[in-house]
Amino acid sequence: MIPAGVKVFLASHPIDFRKGPDSLLSLVRDAGSDPFNGSLYVFRAKRADRVKIVWWDGSGVCLYSKRLEKAQFCWPRIGHNRVQLNHAQLMRRSLTAWTGNGFALWR
């Protein structure tokens, strides 16, 4: 369960999906963020069919992964290293994928 009020950052460019939690935390640091601040950091694969989320939950680093079988994640086109979402925006995008209304995080 994602706590309300958590900040969510999307990496703007795809990553090498062989990276594990330590390498992902290093990318977060390289982007100028503190990986231990309780925010979610979301990364996608080049084909956009997989995402990894790294999150410090207060007791350790959590690594979540999802692979879509017949779809791709929608990703904002931006020029920055990261995009920030709040909890409500993330839930709206996730819910949209289930309901089919509006902008979805995957298509």
N, C-alpha and C positions, 0 to 999 in steps of 0.2 A: 504494500500500500504506500502510495506516495503521500507524504504529509502535505496538508494545505499550507500555502505560503512558501513552499520551496521554489527556488529559482531553477530554471532549466536553460541550459546553453546547448545550442546545436552547432556542431563544427560545420563550417561552410564547405569544406572540401572532403572528398572521400579519403579513407585511410586504408592502409594495408591491414587486412582483417586477421593476419597472423598475430597482431599485437595483443598482448595480454594486459592485465590491469596495471602493472607497473609502467609499461610503455605508454598506455593511455593517460595515466596520471602525469607522466613526463610531458605529453602533448598539452595537457591542461596548463601545466606550469609554463611551458614555452609560449602559450597564448596570453600569459600575464595574469592568470587566475590562481586562486588557492584551491587545490583539489580537496582540501579537508574542511571546507566551509559549509558543507551540507547541501551544496547544489548538485543537481543532476547534470552530467555531461554526456551528450548523445553524439555518437559517431556513426557514419554509414559506410557501407562498402561501395566500391566503384559501380557495380551493377545496380545498386539501390534496392537490392532484394533482402538485405540484412542490415541490422543496426546493433550496436553495442552501447550500453549505458553504464557509466561508472559513477558510483556514488559513495561517499563516506557517510555511514549511518550513525556515527558516534562511537562505534565499537570496532569497526573494521571497514575495509573496502568491499563494496558489493559490485559484482559485474553481472549485468543482465544482457541477454542476447536474444534476438528474434530473427527468424528467417521466414520470409513469405514464400509460399510455394508457387503461387500463380499471380503475383502482383509485385508492384514496386512501391517503395516509400516515396512520397512527394517531398521534395526538399526545396526550401526557398532559395532563389537565385540571388546571391548577395556578393558584395566585394570584400566583406570583412572576414576575419578569421572565425567569428562566432556570431550567433544570433541568440538573444535572450528571450525566453518565454516565461510567463508566470504559470503557476499551477492551473489556473482556470483556462488559460490558453492551451496548455498541453492537454487537459481533459477534454476541452471542446474539440480539439483536433483528433484525439483518440476516439471520442464518442462519435464524431462525424464519420469516421471510417466504418463504424458499426451500423450507423443509421443511413448513410448514403446522402446526407444533406450537407451542402457547403464544402469548405476546403477540408480535405482529409490529409492525414499524415502519410497515408499510403493509398495507392490506387490500383 
